[in-house]
Amino acid sequence: MSQYSDILQLLARQKAGSPGVQTGTVRTVSPLTLYIGGTVITRGILAPPLLLQKPPENESISAPMAAYLQDVQLKPGDTVAVQRHGDVNMILCKVVSV
């Protein structure tokens, strides 16, 4: 079973009265720490691997792809959309103001 199917099962069990998506701020990346609604979160954080991996430092990928990977990587101060369910805090994506 993949981590994504576990996440989908968790969302399927979610009750109608549970909190929706909230925004949070990345405080640190290693270890991953979030600040959500006045609370510092250090445990129970799930995130898509793409947000956490560093772009390759070789020339095997194109410049536009390297720039994209650099942009999506989480950095301190980034705003993220977070689905909270009990002790689990799932980062859905990085968000920006438009």
Rosetta blueprint (number, residue, H / E / L):
1 M L
2 S L
3 Q H
4 Y H
5 S H
6 D H
7 I H
8 L H
9 Q H
10 L H
11 L H
12 A H
13 R H
14 Q L
15 K L
16 A L
17 G L
18 S L
19 P L
20 G L
21 V E
22 Q E
23 T E
24 G E
25 T E
26 V E
27 R E
28 T E
29 V E
30 S L
31 P L
32 L E
33 T E
34 L E
35 Y E
36 I E
37 G L
38 G L
39 T E
40 V E
41 I E
42 T L
43 R L
44 G L
45 I E
46 L E
47 A L
48 P L
49 P H
50 L H
51 L H
52 L H
53 Q L
54 K L
55 P L
56 P L
57 E L
58 N L
59 E L
60 S L
61 I L
62 S L
63 A H
64 P H
65 M H
66 A H
67 A H
68 Y H
69 L H
70 Q H
71 D H
72 V H
73 Q L
74 L L
75 K L
76 P L
77 G L
78 D L
79 T E
80 V E
81 A E
82 V E
83 Q E
84 R E
85 H E
86 G L
87 D L
88 V E
89 N E
90 M E
91 I E
92 L E
93 C E
94 K E
95 V E
96 V L
97 S L
98 V L
